Amino acid sequence: MGAIRTYLDRIRPEWTPGSVDPREGELLYWLVRNFMPNRLIEIGRSTGYSTLWLAAAVEDNGAGALVSIDCDIEPACEKVFDDRLLASGAHRIVRKIKGKSWDVAQHCAWDVCGFHGFYDFLFLDGDHGKR
């Protein structure tokens, strides 16, 4: 078990409603560990609880990167997200992009983290619809 998973076990009591439930986090972790995608995208991150589960699986798989996209994040949530990335070591695996996913796609920002082309895993947990 890597550093990110160890960190997740430590912060589990801090889970708050509205975030991915720890059981859902375990499922995300299991999916990534078993299907071993290398190029992951997460749309919607809030305080980054789901991000950490995905990043922990990538770390334990030994290869890959995660692009986390979200828009209109409250400053307090963004600070928690950034602090969690640094404290867990997930900043080595996660590329944070602020913006609406459809806007990011139009500007070719999908080519990040040294990957070009298709991605193998998408976790959609946010509404970035045009309004």
SVG drawing of the C-alpha trace seen along z (x, -y; Angstrom):
<svg xmlns="http://www.w3.org/2000/svg" viewBox="-28 -31 34 38">
<polyline fill="none" stroke="black" stroke-width="0.4" points="0.0,0.0 1.4,-3.4 1.6,-6.7 -1.6,-8.0 -3.7,-5.0 -2.1,-5.4 -3.0,-9.0 -6.6,-8.1 -6.9,-5.7 -5.7,-8.4 -8.3,-11.0 -11.2,-8.6 -12.8,-9.9 -12.8,-13.4 -15.2,-12.3 -18.1,-14.7 -21.4,-14.2 -21.4,-15.5 -18.0,-13.9 -17.7,-10.4 -18.6,-7.9 -15.6,-5.9 -17.3,-2.8 -17.5,-4.5 -13.9,-5.5 -13.0,-1.9 -14.9,-0.9 -13.1,-3.6 -9.8,-2.3 -10.7,1.3 -11.7,0.4 -8.4,-1.4 -6.3,1.3 -8.0,4.1 -8.4,2.4 -5.1,0.6 -5.8,-2.5 -2.9,-4.8 -4.7,-8.0 -7.5,-9.0 -9.8,-12.0 -12.0,-13.1 -14.7,-15.8 -15.8,-17.3 -13.5,-17.1 -14.7,-19.4 -12.2,-18.7 -10.5,-15.9 -11.6,-12.8 -12.4,-10.9 -9.2,-12.3 -7.2,-10.7 -8.8,-7.3 -8.1,-7.4 -4.5,-8.7 -3.9,-6.0 -4.8,-3.3 -2.6,-4.8 0.3,-5.0 -0.2,-1.4 -0.4,-0.3 3.0,-1.9 2.1,-3.9 -0.3,-6.5 -1.6,-10.0 -4.9,-11.7 -6.3,-14.9 -8.8,-16.5 -11.1,-19.1 -13.5,-21.3 -15.0,-24.8 -16.3,-27.3 -14.7,-25.7 -15.1,-27.6 -11.8,-28.9 -12.1,-26.8 -12.7,-23.6 -9.8,-24.4 -7.5,-24.9 -8.5,-21.6 -7.9,-19.9 -4.4,-21.5 -3.4,-20.6 -4.6,-17.0 -2.6,-16.7 0.6,-17.9 0.1,-16.0 -0.6,-12.7 2.0,-13.0 -0.7,-12.8 0.6,-16.0 3.1,-13.8 0.2,-12.0 -2.6,-14.6 -2.8,-17.5 -5.4,-20.0 -7.2,-22.0 -9.7,-24.7 -12.4,-25.2 -15.5,-23.7 -14.8,-20.3 -16.4,-21.2 -14.2,-24.4 -11.1,-22.5 -11.8,-20.0 -12.3,-22.8 -8.9,-24.2 -7.1,-20.9 -6.1,-20.7 -6.7,-17.0 -3.0,-16.6 -1.6,-16.9 0.6,-15.0 2.8,-13.9 -0.1,-11.9 -1.5,-12.6 -4.5,-11.0 -7.2,-8.9 -7.8,-8.4 -8.8,-5.0 -10.8,-6.0 -13.4,-8.7 -15.0,-9.5 -17.8,-12.0 -18.9,-13.6 -19.9,-17.1 -22.2,-19.1 -20.3,-21.4 -23.2,-22.0 -23.4,-25.2 -25.6,-27.6"/>
</svg>
